[in-house]
Structure formats: C-alpha cells, structure tokens
C-alpha cells in the first residue's frame, strides 16, 4: 500500500507511517492538503497525519480537513519527538545565523532560541525538508531542526541534541483511509459535532456520554469556517462500537446541529 505523508523521508510523519504500516511505500507531499488530495484521488491508499502535540497543541488544519473530507481513522500512534540542530559537515555552531524547520517544531524549541538570540528561526515546510535544503544548497550559515533520522538520511551533522522545551514532547498521528472499517478490538471513537446557540447546549451534549459512563479523553473546539463565532467540537471517547456508544451518538444527534464520526480504532499504547 502507498501511504501519503506531509514531509520528506526522515520526517516524523515518515517514522509514524512506518510504525503504523511497516511494509508501506511512502508518498511524500509538500503540503497537508496534497496528502488528502492523494487519498481522494487514489494515488495513495492511506495517509498518516499529525493531529496533536503535547507542547504545541492540536494541528488545526488537519482537524479541519478531516471534517471536510470523506475519510475514516483506522489507527493512531504516539511518537516521542526529539529535535536536533543539524548542519552541513564542517559547519560550527558559531557559523550559524539562521535555523530552518517546520513552524510547529520551531514553537517547541522556544527556550533554545531565547538562549541563542543570534539565531533567527525561519519557518520551512518540513523538518526533514529543512535539512535536505541545507545539504542540497551547501549552506554554511544555515542549519535545520529535525530528527536524528533526517540527519542520517541527508548526511547532516548534529551540532546539538534535545532542543525541545520539554522532554515529554509527544506527537499523536492518525492513520486515515477512505473506507469505513472498524476492527474487532477498537476501543476509541473520535467524532465532531456542532451545537445550536442555546443556553446549556454544551452541557447537555456532554451529558449524553456522562449518563452512560463513557470517558472523554479529549475535547477541542474549532471555529466553523465561513460562520464567524460559531464552533464545532472534536471529541475522543474511550469506547468502541458498542451499544452504549451507539445510544450516546443517537442521543447526541437529537441535540446537535450535526454529528460526524471520524473513526473508531484501537487506542495507541502509552
């Protein structure tokens, strides 16, 4: 199977894809929307996308795209993220003036830039892509922030390790496909719903889960595009496709403007 990711070989999405689908062929895309387009067109049979980071929070663009597109979550994996400063061989830390990386990665290394005020963080489309660019252009005053694997992939030299602000830096990735299929051992449900603008609407919506002792592990609000000051809610429930969950969804549909189940899958190991 061909699996689409956003980023180059050696990127964290690439590592997550190989954990979820060890035998897959990876299709690298430069933008997130191209990942979903590859899935829609059939150029890829699956996609792996980051959806949440313990330091930077949710990846809003991917939540929005899952709401818009006809896709279904089949699995998840959590990946420990370690950021490294990577330059061309022979380049020293004192030579560096700019540091390229994905905006989320840069945001996870705020303390590093506070203590190295001579270095300018420059957003780039991908972590591994930043290292690839530095090496291809033979840049002597620019480095990238990326994984150890990216350094190996493109022949970069690691100048500093562990740049992330907190070592509990973990990113959650989804495996998504076009087909809707639920595994027998699925024990987690992701869904999104909107609410009518009436008093107590959110309380009533959440009560459909509380009344059935269904545990919510996450709730995230996102603005509804094109409808200012209206929001939808992304929720993770620690329950699979059983009777209690089905009854909760039916009850929620009576209260909500719309409900979309994004996936029912096996929860990632801690």
N, C-alpha and C positions, 0 to 999 in steps of 0.2 A: 504493500500500500504506500502511496505517496502522501506525505503529511506536510501541510503548509505551515510555516512559521514566519514571524516578523523578525528579520535579522539574518546575520551571516552564520556560517559554520563557526562553532566555538562560542556562540552567544548562549545565554542562559536558557532561552527558549529552545535552542537546539539540544541542549543537555536534557531538558524536561521531556522533549519529544522522544528521545531515545530511551528514557526511563519508562514512558508510557507505551511506546511502540518500538521495541528494540530492533525489529527487523525492517522498519520503515525506511523509505527513501525520503530525505528531507528536501522540500522545495522552499528555498529562501525567497522572501518577499521584502521589499524595501519599506512598505507601508502597511499598517494594520488593515486598511480597507481592502488591499490586494490579497490578504490572507483569506478574507471572507469571499471575495470575488473568485478566487481559485477554487474554493469549496463549492460555491454556487454553480460554476461552470463545469465542474467535474474534472478540472486539471489536477485536483487533489481529492483524495478520498476522505481525508480527515484534516484537522487543524489543531494546533496546540497554541494557546494564548495565555499570557499572564493576566490575572484578574485582580490580584490583591497583594500588597506587600506590607509587612509588619511595621515598617518605618514610614513609607511614603503613602500608605493607604490604598484605596481602590484605583484600578485603571478604568477611569470613567468611559473612555472611548470604546473599550471592549464590552463593557456592560451595555452601552447604547447600541452597539452593533448586534449583540445577542438578542436584544429586544426587537430590533428592526428586521433581522434576517430569520429565515426558517431553518434553525439549527437546533441540535439537541446535545446536551452534555452527557458524555459516556464515562467520564472518569476524571480524577484530579490527582495532582501530585504536589508536594511541597518541597521546595529546593532551597537549601541554605545558600545564601548569596555572600560571596567574599569578593570585594573589589580590590584590584591591584593597579598600581601605576606602571604602565608599560610603554617603553620607548624603543627606538632602534638600537641595535647593539653599538656600544661605544659612546652613546649619549649619556651624560651625567645629569643628576638632579639639578645641579646649578645651571645647566644649559636650558632647562625647560622654561618656557614663557606661557604656553597655552596647554590646556588639557581638554581633550575631546571625549565625550561619552553621551549616552542617552540621557535626556533630562531627568528621568527618574533616578538613574544611577548617580548623577551629579547631586541630586537632592539628598541622597542617602549618605553623602560624604561632606556635609556642611562643615564639620569640625576640622577636617583636613584642609579645606580652603581657608578657614579662619586662621589656621596656624601657618599657612603658606600664602600670605597675601600677595606675593609676587606672581602667583599662578592665576591665570584667568580661566574660569570654566567656560567651555564653549559647547552648546548643545549639538549633538550629532544624532543621526537616525538610529544608531545601534551601538551597543558596547563593543562587540567584536568588530563591527564595521569600522569603528574608530581606529582600532589597532591595524586593521587591514589598510586603511587610508594612510596612516602614519608610515607604515612599512613600504607601501607601494610608491609613495611620493618621496621616500627617503628624507623625511623631515628631521632636522637636527635640533629644533627648539620646540617641538610639539610632542606630547605624549597622549596616551589614551587610558581610560579607566575601563577595565574589563576583567574577565576571568583568567585563571591560570591556563585553561584550555585554549583561550583565544591567543595567548602568548605563544603556546606551542604550535597552534595552527598556522600562525603567520610569521613565526620566527622573531618575535619581540623579546625584549629583555625586561624582566620585572625589577623595577627600581625600589618599590615599596609594596608591602602586602597589608591586607586588612585595613583598608581606608574607611570602611563603613563606620558610621557613628556608633552603632550598637551591634554587638556580635549576634544578637538574636534577630538577625536580618534574614527573613524567610519570605519567599515569594510563592504564591499559590497559582498553579497553572491548571487550566481546563483542557481536556481532550473533547473536541466537538466534532460531530458528524452531521450529515443531512438526515439520516434515517433515525426514526424514533425507536429505540430498543432499550428495554430495562432488564438488567442482569438479575438473576435469582438472589444474589447476595447484596443487592443495592440497599443502602441504609441511610441515604441522604437525599433530600429533594431541594432543588433551587427553583425559585419562582419569582415572578414580578407581578405587582398589581398596582392599580391606581384607585383613588378614592374620591367620592363625591365630597364637595366642600360643605360639610355639615358638622355640627358640634359632636365630638366624641367618635368621629369616624375611625380614626386610627385605633383607639381603644377597643372599639367593637371588632375591628378586623383582627387584631392580635388575640382577642378573646377566643376566637374560633380554634386557635391552637392550644391556649391555656386550658380551656374546658376539657380537652382530650389528652392533657398531659404530654403535649408534643413540644419538644425542646427546640427553641430557636437559637442557633449558634451565631447568627448574624442578621442585622437589618441595616439597610443602606438606602438613603433617599437620593433620588436623582431628578433634576428638573426635566419636565416634559418639553421636548423641543417644539418650538412654534407656539407654545401656550405659556406665556410668562406667569410665574408664581404658582404654577401647578407642578405637582411632583408625583413620581411613581416610587414604589418601594421594592427593593430587591431583598429577598429573604432566603436564608438557608435553614431548613428544618432537618433535625437529626431523626429522620424516619424515611422508610422506603415506601413502596407502592402497596400499602395495606389498607384495611377497611377504615381505620381511624383517620389516616391521611386523606383518603378519598372523601370521607364525610366532611372533613375540615375544608377541603377545596370547594365542595358543593356549597357549604355554608358561606365561605368567603365570596363566592360568585354572586350570592344574593345581596351582598353588601358593597361590593367593589364595582368600579366603572368597567374594569376588565381584569382578567387573570390570565397569565401565561406561565405554564410550567416549562422551565428552561432545561431541566434534566433531572433524572433520578438515577443515582450512581452510588458506587461504594466509596465511603469516606476514606481520604488518604490517611495512611498511618502517621502517627505523631513522630 
